[in-house]
Amino acid sequence: MNEAVQPKGRSLYLELGGEEAVRRLVEIFYDIVEQDEAAAELHLLHRRGHGVAHSREEQFNYLSGFFGGPSYYVQKHGHSRLKEIHEHVAIGPELRDLWLTCMRQAVEKAGLSEHLQALVMRHFTFAAEMTRNQD
């Protein structure tokens, strides 16, 4: 994790509320992806892969470690390199921004404090840019 966005002291995972809160955030995000017509492109991409149910579980596994909690994704896959995870998908600025819009909606719906919303979105903005592989 980049030190510029990593909080000092208690992990963001614990600040968010641990496993239950991270799982809730992921569920809200994928509900938005599946139900919001504006997110149809993201939904289609996830359906083309291993499916949305698989994506929900993998994102939970990834975010747990990303926020400083258990490293489920690394335990399962041996790494957590975002570029490598997403290399099979053409991600340009528009898709990056669509993902961020959906995640911002999920963060707001999750009922996080404004401070935590801002902190989480800083992390997600950094991560989303790391996955971009197209101009």
N, CA, C and O atoms as CSV, one atom per row, in Angstrom:
chain,resi,resn,atom,element,x,y,z
A,1,MET,N,N,0.852,-1.180,0.000
A,1,MET,CA,C,0.000,0.000,0.000
A,1,MET,C,C,0.889,1.232,0.000
A,1,MET,O,O,1.887,1.267,0.720
A,2,ASN,N,N,0.559,2.214,-0.771
A,2,ASN,CA,C,1.283,3.467,-0.841
A,2,ASN,C,C,1.172,4.180,0.502
A,2,ASN,O,O,0.064,4.359,1.009
A,3,GLU,N,N,2.294,4.591,1.087
A,3,GLU,CA,C,2.272,5.241,2.388
A,3,GLU,C,C,1.489,6.543,2.377
A,3,GLU,O,O,0.999,6.971,3.422
A,4,ALA,N,N,1.361,7.179,1.229
A,4,ALA,CA,C,0.642,8.453,1.148
A,4,ALA,C,C,-0.842,8.291,1.446
A,4,ALA,O,O,-1.494,9.243,1.875
A,5,VAL,N,N,-1.379,7.099,1.223
A,5,VAL,CA,C,-2.807,6.906,1.481
A,5,VAL,C,C,-3.058,5.943,2.632
A,5,VAL,O,O,-4.212,5.721,2.997
A,6,GLN,N,N,-2.012,5.367,3.213
A,6,GLN,CA,C,-2.185,4.435,4.324
A,6,GLN,C,C,-2.330,5.218,5.626
A,6,GLN,O,O,-1.455,6.014,5.966
A,7,PRO,N,N,-3.429,5.002,6.361
A,7,PRO,CA,C,-3.618,5.721,7.615
A,7,PRO,C,C,-2.601,5.277,8.660
A,7,PRO,O,O,-2.140,4.135,8.635
A,8,LYS,N,N,-2.253,6.166,9.568
A,8,LYS,CA,C,-1.345,5.851,10.661
A,8,LYS,C,C,-2.165,5.236,11.799
A,8,LYS,O,O,-3.329,5.586,11.992
A,9,GLY,N,N,-1.549,4.318,12.548
A,9,GLY,CA,C,-2.231,3.734,13.699
A,9,GLY,C,C,-3.178,2.616,13.306
A,9,GLY,O,O,-2.827,1.733,12.524
A,10,ARG,N,N,-4.376,2.663,13.855
A,10,ARG,CA,C,-5.389,1.625,13.635
A,10,ARG,C,C,-5.694,1.463,12.144
A,10,ARG,O,O,-5.777,2.452,11.417
A,11,SER,N,N,-5.859,0.223,11.691
A,11,SER,CA,C,-6.079,-0.028,10.263
A,11,SER,C,C,-7.425,0.514,9.802
A,11,SER,O,O,-8.375,0.620,10.577
A,12,LEU,N,N,-7.479,0.847,8.537
A,12,LEU,CA,C,-8.732,1.299,7.940
A,12,LEU,C,C,-9.771,0.183,8.004
A,12,LEU,O,O,-10.963,0.450,8.154
A,13,TYR,N,N,-9.327,-1.050,7.892
A,13,TYR,CA,C,-10.217,-2.211,8.014
A,13,TYR,C,C,-10.996,-2.144,9.330
A,13,TYR,O,O,-12.214,-2.327,9.341
A,14,LEU,N,N,-10.304,-1.886,10.426
A,14,LEU,CA,C,-10.970,-1.782,11.730
A,14,LEU,C,C,-11.793,-0.506,11.837
A,14,LEU,O,O,-12.886,-0.523,12.403
A,15,GLU,N,N,-11.285,0.592,11.304
A,15,GLU,CA,C,-12.037,1.855,11.337
A,15,GLU,C,C,-13.377,1.716,10.619
A,15,GLU,O,O,-14.377,2.298,11.039
A,16,LEU,N,N,-13.391,0.943,9.533
A,16,LEU,CA,C,-14.622,0.739,8.767
A,16,LEU,C,C,-15.610,-0.158,9.496
A,16,LEU,O,O,-16.816,-0.069,9.262
A,17,GLY,N,N,-15.117,-1.017,10.373
A,17,GLY,CA,C,-15.982,-1.951,11.080
A,17,GLY,C,C,-15.654,-3.405,10.814
A,17,GLY,O,O,-16.453,-4.287,11.128
A,18,GLY,N,N,-14.483,-3.672,10.237
A,18,GLY,CA,C,-14.030,-5.036,10.046
A,18,GLY,C,C,-14.722,-5.773,8.918
A,18,GLY,O,O,-15.236,-5.170,7.975
A,19,GLU,N,N,-14.723,-7.098,9.038
A,19,GLU,CA,C,-15.208,-7.968,7.968
A,19,GLU,C,C,-16.641,-7.654,7.559
A,19,GLU,O,O,-16.944,-7.580,6.369
A,20,GLU,N,N,-17.508,-7.471,8.521
A,20,GLU,CA,C,-18.918,-7.206,8.205
A,20,GLU,C,C,-19.077,-5.938,7.373
A,20,GLU,O,O,-19.850,-5.917,6.416
A,21,ALA,N,N,-18.354,-4.890,7.731
A,21,ALA,CA,C,-18.468,-3.620,7.012
A,21,ALA,C,C,-17.881,-3.713,5.603
A,21,ALA,O,O,-18.442,-3.154,4.661
A,22,VAL,N,N,-16.763,-4.411,5.456
A,22,VAL,CA,C,-16.154,-4.554,4.130
A,22,VAL,C,C,-17.068,-5.386,3.236
A,22,VAL,O,O,-17.270,-5.051,2.068
A,23,ARG,N,N,-17.617,-6.461,3.779
A,23,ARG,CA,C,-18.533,-7.284,2.986
A,23,ARG,C,C,-19.759,-6.467,2.581
A,23,ARG,O,O,-20.224,-6.567,1.445
A,24,ARG,N,N,-20.280,-5.666,3.496
A,24,ARG,CA,C,-21.451,-4.831,3.190
A,24,ARG,C,C,-21.127,-3.854,2.057
A,24,ARG,O,O,-21.934,-3.677,1.144
A,25,LEU,N,N,-19.967,-3.228,2.109
A,25,LEU,CA,C,-19.562,-2.295,1.060
A,25,LEU,C,C,-19.501,-2.999,-0.295
A,25,LEU,O,O,-19.975,-2.462,-1.296
A,26,VAL,N,N,-18.930,-4.177,-0.328
A,26,VAL,CA,C,-18.833,-4.946,-1.577
A,26,VAL,C,C,-20.220,-5.311,-2.092
A,26,VAL,O,O,-20.485,-5.195,-3.289
A,27,GLU,N,N,-21.101,-5.747,-1.210
A,27,GLU,CA,C,-22.458,-6.121,-1.620
A,27,GLU,C,C,-23.208,-4.914,-2.186
A,27,GLU,O,O,-23.893,-5.025,-3.203
A,28,ILE,N,N,-23.078,-3.773,-1.529
A,28,ILE,CA,C,-23.734,-2.554,-2.022
A,28,ILE,C,C,-23.177,-2.187,-3.396
A,28,ILE,O,O,-23.934,-1.858,-4.310
A,29,PHE,N,N,-21.850,-2.243,-3.540
A,29,PHE,CA,C,-21.220,-1.911,-4.816
A,29,PHE,C,C,-21.759,-2.791,-5.939
A,29,PHE,O,O,-22.171,-2.288,-6.984
A,30,TYR,N,N,-21.754,-4.096,-5.725
A,30,TYR,CA,C,-22.204,-4.986,-6.803
A,30,TYR,C,C,-23.708,-4.927,-7.030
A,30,TYR,O,O,-24.172,-5.202,-8.137
A,31,ASP,N,N,-24.474,-4.576,-6.012
A,31,ASP,CA,C,-25.903,-4.327,-6.234
A,31,ASP,C,C,-26.079,-3.147,-7.184
A,31,ASP,O,O,-26.925,-3.183,-8.078
A,32,ILE,N,N,-25.281,-2.107,-6.989
A,32,ILE,CA,C,-25.323,-0.944,-7.884
A,32,ILE,C,C,-24.919,-1.364,-9.297
A,32,ILE,O,O,-25.598,-1.025,-10.267
A,33,VAL,N,N,-23.825,-2.093,-9.411
A,33,VAL,CA,C,-23.344,-2.540,-10.727
A,33,VAL,C,C,-24.414,-3.360,-11.442
A,33,VAL,O,O,-24.601,-3.214,-12.650
A,34,GLU,N,N,-25.108,-4.211,-10.717
A,34,GLU,CA,C,-26.119,-5.076,-11.337
A,34,GLU,C,C,-27.425,-4.353,-11.645
A,34,GLU,O,O,-28.127,-4.731,-12.583
A,35,GLN,N,N,-27.766,-3.320,-10.872
A,35,GLN,CA,C,-29.094,-2.725,-10.981
A,35,GLN,C,C,-29.141,-1.361,-11.650
A,35,GLN,O,O,-30.186,-0.980,-12.177
A,36,ASP,N,N,-28.055,-0.621,-11.644
A,36,ASP,CA,C,-28.047,0.733,-12.196
A,36,ASP,C,C,-27.732,0.668,-13.690
A,36,ASP,O,O,-26.669,0.186,-14.082
A,37,GLU,N,N,-28.639,1.146,-14.509
A,37,GLU,CA,C,-28.429,1.116,-15.965
A,37,GLU,C,C,-27.161,1.856,-16.371
A,37,GLU,O,O,-26.518,1.490,-17.355
A,38,ALA,N,N,-26.799,2.889,-15.626
A,38,ALA,CA,C,-25.589,3.645,-15.944
A,38,ALA,C,C,-24.329,2.791,-15.774
A,38,ALA,O,O,-23.280,3.115,-16.329
A,39,ALA,N,N,-24.433,1.704,-15.009
A,39,ALA,CA,C,-23.290,0.824,-14.761
A,39,ALA,C,C,-23.312,-0.422,-15.639
A,39,ALA,O,O,-22.588,-1.381,-15.371
A,40,ALA,N,N,-24.134,-0.417,-16.679
A,40,ALA,CA,C,-24.308,-1.609,-17.524
A,40,ALA,C,C,-22.986,-2.130,-18.085
A,40,ALA,O,O,-22.797,-3.342,-18.189
A,41,GLU,N,N,-22.079,-1.237,-18.444
A,41,GLU,CA,C,-20.794,-1.673,-19.002
A,41,GLU,C,C,-19.993,-2.474,-17.971
A,41,GLU,O,O,-19.390,-3.494,-18.305
A,42,LEU,N,N,-19.989,-2.010,-16.725
A,42,LEU,CA,C,-19.301,-2.750,-15.662
A,42,LEU,C,C,-19.965,-4.101,-15.422
A,42,LEU,O,O,-19.290,-5.116,-15.245
A,43,HIS,N,N,-21.284,-4.100,-15.418
A,43,HIS,CA,C,-22.016,-5.345,-15.194
A,43,HIS,C,C,-21.671,-6.361,-16.278
A,43,HIS,O,O,-21.418,-7.529,-15.982
A,44,LEU,N,N,-21.661,-5.924,-17.507
A,44,LEU,CA,C,-21.337,-6.815,-18.620
A,44,LEU,C,C,-19.922,-7.384,-18.484
A,44,LEU,O,O,-19.710,-8.575,-18.709
A,45,LEU,N,N,-18.969,-6.548,-18.121
A,45,LEU,CA,C,-17.591,-7.019,-17.938
A,45,LEU,C,C,-17.507,-8.103,-16.871
A,45,LEU,O,O,-16.804,-9.098,-17.045
A,46,HIS,N,N,-18.223,-7.911,-15.771
A,46,HIS,CA,C,-18.185,-8.897,-14.692
A,46,HIS,C,C,-18.905,-10.183,-15.082
A,46,HIS,O,O,-18.497,-11.272,-14.678
A,47,ARG,N,N,-19.960,-10.062,-15.854
A,47,ARG,CA,C,-20.682,-11.254,-16.309
A,47,ARG,C,C,-19.847,-12.054,-17.301
A,47,ARG,O,O,-19.938,-13.281,-17.337
A,48,ARG,N,N,-19.031,-11.369,-18.109
A,48,ARG,CA,C,-18.177,-12.051,-19.092
A,48,ARG,C,C,-17.070,-12.860,-18.431
A,48,ARG,O,O,-16.631,-13.878,-18.967
A,49,GLY,N,N,-16.631,-12.414,-17.289
A,49,GLY,CA,C,-15.554,-13.114,-16.581
A,49,GLY,C,C,-16.095,-14.349,-15.883
A,49,GLY,O,O,-16.755,-15.185,-16.501
A,50,HIS,N,N,-15.818,-14.454,-14.621
A,50,HIS,CA,C,-16.272,-15.601,-13.833
A,50,HIS,C,C,-17.654,-15.376,-13.234
A,50,HIS,O,O,-18.170,-16.236,-12.521
A,51,GLY,N,N,-18.250,-14.231,-13.520
A,51,GLY,CA,C,-19.577,-13.924,-13.000
A,51,GLY,C,C,-19.526,-12.968,-11.825
A,51,GLY,O,O,-18.492,-12.797,-11.180
A,52,VAL,N,N,-20.662,-12.354,-11.564
A,52,VAL,CA,C,-20.733,-11.337,-10.515
A,52,VAL,C,C,-20.550,-11.952,-9.131
A,52,VAL,O,O,-19.906,-11.345,-8.275
A,53,ALA,N,N,-21.098,-13.138,-8.890
A,53,ALA,CA,C,-20.941,-13.774,-7.573
A,53,ALA,C,C,-19.456,-13.998,-7.269
A,53,ALA,O,O,-19.007,-13.765,-6.147
A,54,HIS,N,N,-18.711,-14.443,-8.256
A,54,HIS,CA,C,-17.267,-14.631,-8.105
A,54,HIS,C,C,-16.584,-13.286,-7.821
A,54,HIS,O,O,-15.715,-13.195,-6.953
A,55,SER,N,N,-16.982,-12.257,-8.552
A,55,SER,CA,C,-16.388,-10.928,-8.368
A,55,SER,C,C,-16.671,-10.381,-6.977
A,55,SER,O,O,-15.803,-9.759,-6.366
A,56,ARG,N,N,-17.872,-10.607,-6.478
A,56,ARG,CA,C,-18.207,-10.152,-5.120
A,56,ARG,C,C,-17.245,-10.762,-4.103
A,56,ARG,O,O,-16.704,-10.061,-3.249
A,57,GLU,N,N,-17.042,-12.061,-4.203
A,57,GLU,CA,C,-16.174,-12.741,-3.238
A,57,GLU,C,C,-14.719,-12.310,-3.392
A,57,GLU,O,O,-14.033,-12.068,-2.399
A,58,GLU,N,N,-14.252,-12.213,-4.624
A,58,GLU,CA,C,-12.863,-11.820,-4.842
A,58,GLU,C,C,-12.614,-10.374,-4.416
A,58,GLU,O,O,-11.558,-10.063,-3.865
A,59,GLN,N,N,-13.581,-9.488,-4.668
A,59,GLN,CA,C,-13.386,-8.107,-4.231
A,59,GLN,C,C,-13.368,-8.025,-2.705
A,59,GLN,O,O,-12.570,-7.281,-2.135
A,60,PHE,N,N,-14.239,-8.779,-2.045
A,60,PHE,CA,C,-14.194,-8.819,-0.581
A,60,PHE,C,C,-12.821,-9.311,-0.112
A,60,PHE,O,O,-12.208,-8.711,0.771
A,61,ASN,N,N,-12.349,-10.396,-0.704
A,61,ASN,CA,C,-11.042,-10.938,-0.321
A,61,ASN,C,C,-9.944,-9.902,-0.525
A,61,ASN,O,O,-9.069,-9.738,0.325
A,62,TYR,N,N,-9.996,-9.204,-1.657
A,62,TYR,CA,C,-8.978,-8.202,-1.963
A,62,TYR,C,C,-9.054,-7.019,-0.993
A,62,TYR,O,O,-8.049,-6.615,-0.408
A,63,LEU,N,N,-10.263,-6.471,-0.833
A,63,LEU,CA,C,-10.408,-5.268,-0.014
A,63,LEU,C,C,-10.082,-5.513,1.453
A,63,LEU,O,O,-9.625,-4.599,2.139
A,64,SER,N,N,-10.304,-6.707,1.941
A,64,SER,CA,C,-9.942,-7.005,3.332
A,64,SER,C,C,-8.465,-6.702,3.557
A,64,SER,O,O,-8.112,-6.017,4.517
A,65,GLY,N,N,-7.612,-7.200,2.689
A,65,GLY,CA,C,-6.184,-6.928,2.814
A,65,GLY,C,C,-5.811,-5.509,2.433
A,65,GLY,O,O,-4.935,-4.907,3.054
A,66,PHE,N,N,-6.465,-4.973,1.424
A,66,PHE,CA,C,-6.210,-3.613,0.946
A,66,PHE,C,C,-6.410,-2.590,2.062
A,66,PHE,O,O,-5.681,-1.603,2.156
A,67,PHE,N,N,-7.410,-2.844,2.906
A,67,PHE,CA,C,-7.710,-1.930,4.010
A,67,PHE,C,C,-6.953,-2.268,5.296
A,67,PHE,O,O,-7.165,-1.619,6.321
A,68,GLY,N,N,-6.083,-3.263,5.255
A,68,GLY,CA,C,-5.265,-3.573,6.423
A,68,GLY,C,C,-5.773,-4.716,7.271
A,68,GLY,O,O,-5.281,-4.924,8.380
A,69,GLY,N,N,-6.747,-5.464,6.779
A,69,GLY,CA,C,-7.266,-6.627,7.491
A,69,GLY,C,C,-6.639,-7.906,6.966
A,69,GLY,O,O,-5.546,-7.880,6.400
A,70,PRO,N,N,-7.329,-9.028,7.151
A,70,PRO,CA,C,-6.801,-10.315,6.681
A,70,PRO,C,C,-6.534,-10.311,5.178
A,70,PRO,O,O,-7.327,-9.784,4.399
A,71,SER,N,N,-5.424,-10.896,4.788
A,71,SER,CA,C,-5.000,-10.911,3.382
A,71,SER,C,C,-5.555,-12.140,2.662
A,71,SER,O,O,-4.791,-12.971,2.172
A,72,TYR,N,N,-6.873,-12.256,2.599
A,72,TYR,CA,C,-7.510,-13.424,1.987
A,72,TYR,C,C,-7.117,-13.586,0.522
A,72,TYR,O,O,-6.872,-14.701,0.062
A,73,TYR,N,N,-7.057,-12.485,-0.204
A,73,TYR,CA,C,-6.736,-12.566,-1.633
A,73,TYR,C,C,-5.318,-13.100,-1.835
A,73,TYR,O,O,-5.093,-13.972,-2.674
A,74,VAL,N,N,-4.382,-12.584,-1.078
A,74,VAL,CA,C,-2.992,-13.026,-1.190
A,74,VAL,C,C,-2.875,-14.492,-0.778
A,74,VAL,O,O,-2.149,-15.255,-1.415
A,75,GLN,N,N,-3.574,-14.886,0.269
A,75,GLN,CA,C,-3.542,-16.288,0.702
A,75,GLN,C,C,-4.032,-17.211,-0.410
A,75,GLN,O,O,-3.509,-18.312,-0.586
A,76,LYS,N,N,-5.028,-16.762,-1.150
A,76,LYS,CA,C,-5.619,-17.586,-2.207
A,76,LYS,C,C,-4.811,-17.548,-3.506
A,76,LYS,O,O,-4.638,-18.574,-4.164
A,77,HIS,N,N,-4.312,-16.353,-3.874
A,77,HIS,CA,C,-3.688,-16.172,-5.189
A,77,HIS,C,C,-2.183,-15.928,-5.148
A,77,HIS,O,O,-1.528,-15.965,-6.189
A,78,GLY,N,N,-1.629,-15.683,-3.978
A,78,GLY,CA,C,-0.190,-15.482,-3.858
A,78,GLY,C,C,0.291,-14.066,-4.107
A,78,GLY,O,O,1.483,-13.796,-3.958
A,79,HIS,N,N,-0.586,-13.161,-4.479
A,79,HIS,CA,C,-0.225,-11.763,-4.731
A,79,HIS,C,C,-1.496,-10.915,-4.686
A,79,HIS,O,O,-2.611,-11.431,-4.613
A,80,SER,N,N,-1.291,-9.609,-4.731
A,80,SER,CA,C,-2.431,-8.680,-4.812
A,80,SER,C,C,-2.106,-7.534,-5.764
A,80,SER,O,O,-2.445,-6.383,-5.493
A,81,ARG,N,N,-1.457,-7.845,-6.865
A,81,ARG,CA,C,-1.049,-6.827,-7.835
A,81,ARG,C,C,-2.229,-6.444,-8.731
A,81,ARG,O,O,-2.667,-7.225,-9.575
A,82,LEU,N,N,-2.730,-5.225,-8.528
A,82,LEU,CA,C,-3.923,-4.778,-9.253
A,82,LEU,C,C,-3.751,-4.802,-10.762
A,82,LEU,O,O,-4.646,-5.250,-11.480
A,83,LYS,N,N,-2.620,-4.330,-11.248
A,83,LYS,CA,C,-2.411,-4.318,-12.706
A,83,LYS,C,C,-2.512,-5.730,-13.273
A,83,LYS,O,O,-3.154,-5.947,-14.301
A,84,GLU,N,N,-1.887,-6.670,-12.614
A,84,GLU,CA,C,-1.913,-8.056,-13.084
A,84,GLU,C,C,-3.324,-8.641,-12.990
A,84,GLU,O,O,-3.762,-9.354,-13.894
A,85,ILE,N,N,-4.022,-8.349,-11.922
A,85,ILE,CA,C,-5.380,-8.860,-11.731
A,85,ILE,C,C,-6.298,-8.389,-12.856
A,85,ILE,O,O,-7.181,-9.128,-13.291
A,86,HIS,N,N,-6.089,-7.156,-13.328
A,86,HIS,CA,C,-6.992,-6.550,-14.313
A,86,HIS,C,C,-6.422,-6.479,-15.724
A,86,HIS,O,O,-7.021,-5.841,-16.589
A,87,GLU,N,N,-5.283,-7.113,-15.979
A,87,GLU,CA,C,-4.631,-6.970,-17.282
A,87,GLU,C,C,-5.472,-7.494,-18.442
A,87,GLU,O,O,-5.258,-7.077,-19.580
A,88,HIS,N,N,-6.407,-8.380,-18.192
A,88,HIS,CA,C,-7.243,-8.949,-19.256
A,88,HIS,C,C,-8.395,-8.031,-19.661
A,88,HIS,O,O,-9.138,-8.339,-20.593
A,89,VAL,N,N,-8.543,-6.898,-18.958
A,89,VAL,CA,C,-9.634,-5.954,-19.221
A,89,VAL,C,C,-9.035,-4.632,-19.698
A,89,VAL,O,O,-8.118,-4.104,-19.070
A,90,ALA,N,N,-9.547,-4.099,-20.800
A,90,ALA,CA,C,-9.111,-2.784,-21.279
A,90,ALA,C,C,-9.763,-1.721,-20.398
A,90,ALA,O,O,-10.973,-1.506,-20.463
A,91,ILE,N,N,-8.951,-1.061,-19.578
A,91,ILE,CA,C,-9.463,-0.058,-18.644
A,91,ILE,C,C,-8.887,1.296,-19.018
A,91,ILE,O,O,-7.702,1.563,-18.814
A,92,GLY,N,N,-9.738,2.138,-19.564
A,92,GLY,CA,C,-9.373,3.507,-19.885
A,92,GLY,C,C,-9.978,4.454,-18.862
A,92,GLY,O,O,-10.584,4.013,-17.886
A,93,PRO,N,N,-9.816,5.751,-19.081
A,93,PRO,CA,C,-10.345,6.732,-18.134
A,93,PRO,C,C,-11.856,6.614,-17.908
A,93,PRO,O,O,-12.328,6.799,-16.787
A,94,GLU,N,N,-12.614,6.309,-18.962
A,94,GLU,CA,C,-14.072,6.244,-18.816
A,94,GLU,C,C,-14.486,5.083,-17.917
A,94,GLU,O,O,-15.338,5.249,-17.044
A,95,LEU,N,N,-13.896,3.919,-18.123
A,95,LEU,CA,C,-14.244,2.759,-17.301
A,95,LEU,C,C,-13.755,2.947,-15.866
A,95,LEU,O,O,-14.448,2.586,-14.915
A,96,ARG,N,N,-12.564,3.512,-15.720
A,96,ARG,CA,C,-12.045,3.836,-14.384
A,96,ARG,C,C,-13.017,4.749,-13.651
A,96,ARG,O,O,-13.346,4.517,-12.488
A,97,ASP,N,N,-13.475,5.795,-14.344
A,97,ASP,CA,C,-14.373,6.762,-13.715
A,97,ASP,C,C,-15.743,6.166,-13.413
A,97,ASP,O,O,-16.363,6.518,-12.410
A,98,LEU,N,N,-16.219,5.268,-14.270
A,98,LEU,CA,C,-17.490,4.591,-14.006
A,98,LEU,C,C,-17.379,3.732,-12.754
A,98,LEU,O,O,-18.278,3.737,-11.913
A,99,TRP,N,N,-16.283,3.000,-12.627
A,99,TRP,CA,C,-16.055,2.187,-11.428
A,99,TRP,C,C,-16.027,3.077,-10.187
A,99,TRP,O,O,-16.643,2.757,-9.170
A,100,LEU,N,N,-15.309,4.194,-10.279
A,100,LEU,CA,C,-15.227,5.111,-9.138
A,100,LEU,C,C,-16.587,5.708,-8.794
A,100,LEU,O,O,-16.900,5.883,-7.616
A,101,THR,N,N,-17.396,6.020,-9.793
A,101,THR,CA,C,-18.738,6.554,-9.543
A,101,THR,C,C,-19.583,5.536,-8.794
A,101,THR,O,O,-20.253,5.874,-7.818
A,102,CYS,N,N,-19.551,4.299,-9.248
A,102,CYS,CA,C,-20.321,3.245,-8.570
A,102,CYS,C,C,-19.804,3.016,-7.154
A,102,CYS,O,O,-20.590,2.822,-6.227
A,103,MET,N,N,-18.484,3.039,-6.989
A,103,MET,CA,C,-17.921,2.832,-5.658
A,103,MET,C,C,-18.241,4.009,-4.746
A,103,MET,O,O,-18.496,3.817,-3.557
A,104,ARG,N,N,-18.230,5.223,-5.285
A,104,ARG,CA,C,-18.590,6.388,-4.478
A,104,ARG,C,C,-20.031,6.258,-3.988
A,104,ARG,O,O,-20.321,6.553,-2.828
A,105,GLN,N,N,-20.926,5.821,-4.857
A,105,GLN,CA,C,-22.321,5.599,-4.455
A,105,GLN,C,C,-22.400,4.543,-3.356
A,105,GLN,O,O,-23.153,4.701,-2.394
A,106,ALA,N,N,-21.633,3.477,-3.494
A,106,ALA,CA,C,-21.634,2.408,-2.490
A,106,ALA,C,C,-21.112,2.918,-1.151
A,106,ALA,O,O,-21.675,2.607,-0.101
A,107,VAL,N,N,-20.045,3.693,-1.190
A,107,VAL,CA,C,-19.466,4.249,0.038
A,107,VAL,C,C,-20.484,5.149,0.734
A,107,VAL,O,O,-20.619,5.105,1.957
A,108,GLU,N,N,-21.197,5.960,-0.038
A,108,GLU,CA,C,-22.223,6.834,0.539
A,108,GLU,C,C,-23.367,6.013,1.127
A,108,GLU,O,O,-23.830,6.306,2.229
A,109,LYS,N,N,-23.828,4.992,0.409
A,109,LYS,CA,C,-24.936,4.152,0.886
A,109,LYS,C,C,-24.551,3.307,2.096
A,109,LYS,O,O,-25.417,2.907,2.874
A,110,ALA,N,N,-23.271,3.037,2.258
A,110,ALA,CA,C,-22.807,2.221,3.383
A,110,ALA,C,C,-22.914,2.964,4.709
A,110,ALA,O,O,-22.770,2.359,5.771
A,111,GLY,N,N,-23.165,4.264,4.657
A,111,GLY,CA,C,-23.366,5.034,5.879
A,111,GLY,C,C,-22.096,5.383,6.623
A,111,GLY,O,O,-22.124,5.582,7.838
A,112,LEU,N,N,-20.993,5.461,5.919
A,112,LEU,CA,C,-19.732,5.838,6.552
A,112,LEU,C,C,-19.731,7.325,6.877
A,112,LEU,O,O,-20.422,8.110,6.226
A,113,SER,N,N,-18.959,7.706,7.878
A,113,SER,CA,C,-18.803,9.121,8.200
A,113,SER,C,C,-18.164,9.824,7.009
A,113,SER,O,O,-17.535,9.185,6.166
A,114,GLU,N,N,-18.326,11.134,6.944
A,114,GLU,CA,C,-17.717,11.894,5.846
A,114,GLU,C,C,-16.204,11.706,5.822
A,114,GLU,O,O,-15.600,11.594,4.755
A,115,HIS,N,N,-15.600,11.672,7.005
A,115,HIS,CA,C,-14.148,11.465,7.088
A,115,HIS,C,C,-13.759,10.120,6.478
A,115,HIS,O,O,-12.829,10.055,5.674
A,116,LEU,N,N,-14.461,9.043,6.850
A,116,LEU,CA,C,-14.143,7.722,6.302
A,116,LEU,C,C,-14.458,7.638,4.817
A,116,LEU,O,O,-13.725,6.996,4.064
A,117,GLN,N,N,-15.540,8.279,4.387
A,117,GLN,CA,C,-15.858,8.302,2.955
A,117,GLN,C,C,-14.696,8.907,2.171
A,117,GLN,O,O,-14.268,8.352,1.159
A,118,ALA,N,N,-14.193,10.037,2.638
A,118,ALA,CA,C,-13.094,10.715,1.941
A,118,ALA,C,C,-11.836,9.842,1.935
A,118,ALA,O,O,-11.151,9.742,0.917
A,119,LEU,N,N,-11.539,9.223,3.055
A,119,LEU,CA,C,-10.348,8.384,3.154
A,119,LEU,C,C,-10.455,7.161,2.245
A,119,LEU,O,O,-9.508,6.830,1.532
A,120,VAL,N,N,-11.596,6.498,2.270
A,120,VAL,CA,C,-11.812,5.316,1.431
A,120,VAL,C,C,-11.743,5.694,-0.048
A,120,VAL,O,O,-11.142,4.975,-0.846
A,121,MET,N,N,-12.351,6.812,-0.412
A,121,MET,CA,C,-12.329,7.217,-1.817
A,121,MET,C,C,-10.923,7.610,-2.269
A,121,MET,O,O,-10.589,7.429,-3.439
A,122,ARG,N,N,-10.103,8.138,-1.381
A,122,ARG,CA,C,-8.700,8.386,-1.736
A,122,ARG,C,C,-8.011,7.070,-2.078
A,122,ARG,O,O,-7.280,6.983,-3.065
A,123,HIS,N,N,-8.245,6.057,-1.267
A,123,HIS,CA,C,-7.679,4.729,-1.533
A,123,HIS,C,C,-8.185,4.190,-2.869
A,123,HIS,O,O,-7.405,3.689,-3.679
A,124,PHE,N,N,-9.494,4.297,-3.092
A,124,PHE,CA,C,-10.076,3.752,-4.319
A,124,PHE,C,C,-9.623,4.521,-5.557
A,124,PHE,O,O,-9.425,3.923,-6.614
A,125,THR,N,N,-9.460,5.825,-5.440
A,125,THR,CA,C,-8.996,6.622,-6.578
A,125,THR,C,C,-7.579,6.204,-6.967
A,125,THR,O,O,-7.269,6.058,-8.149
A,126,PHE,N,N,-6.736,6.017,-5.976
A,126,PHE,CA,C,-5.373,5.540,-6.217
A,126,PHE,C,C,-5.406,4.161,-6.888
A,126,PHE,O,O,-4.712,3.933,-7.879
A,127,ALA,N,N,-6.206,3.253,-6.350
A,127,ALA,CA,C,-6.294,1.887,-6.885
A,127,ALA,C,C,-6.848,1.882,-8.307
A,127,ALA,O,O,-6.348,1.161,-9.170
A,128,ALA,N,N,-7.876,2.683,-8.548
A,128,ALA,CA,C,-8.496,2.717,-9.879
A,128,ALA,C,C,-7.504,3.205,-10.924
A,128,ALA,O,O,-7.466,2.684,-12.039
A,129,GLU,N,N,-6.716,4.183,-10.575
A,129,GLU,CA,C,-5.711,4.669,-11.519
A,129,GLU,C,C,-4.643,3.602,-11.768
A,129,GLU,O,O,-4.119,3.495,-12.877
A,130,MET,N,N,-4.325,2.824,-10.755
A,130,MET,CA,C,-3.337,1.750,-10.914
A,130,MET,C,C,-3.813,0.680,-11.898
A,130,MET,O,O,-2.993,0.036,-12.552
A,131,THR,N,N,-5.113,0.487,-12.009
A,131,THR,CA,C,-5.632,-0.546,-12.913
A,131,THR,C,C,-5.735,-0.059,-14.354
A,131,THR,O,O,-5.842,-0.864,-15.279
A,132,ARG,N,N,-5.701,1.258,-14.543
A,132,ARG,CA,C,-5.868,1.805,-15.898
A,132,ARG,C,C,-4.714,1.351,-16.780
A,132,ARG,O,O,-3.544,1.503,-16.428
A,133,ASN,N,N,-5.068,0.789,-17.941
A,133,ASN,CA,C,-4.052,0.298,-18.874
A,133,ASN,C,C,-4.287,0.810,-20.299
A,133,ASN,O,O,-3.659,0.335,-21.245
A,134,GLN,N,N,-5.184,1.770,-20.444
A,134,GLN,CA,C,-5.497,2.403,-21.734
A,134,GLN,C,C,-5.568,3.916,-21.516
A,134,GLN,O,O,-5.802,4.384,-20.402
A,135,ASP,N,N,-5.363,4.668,-22.597
A,135,ASP,CA,C,-5.499,6.137,-22.509
A,135,ASP,C,C,-6.863,6.585,-22.954
A,135,ASP,O,O,-7.153,7.782,-22.947
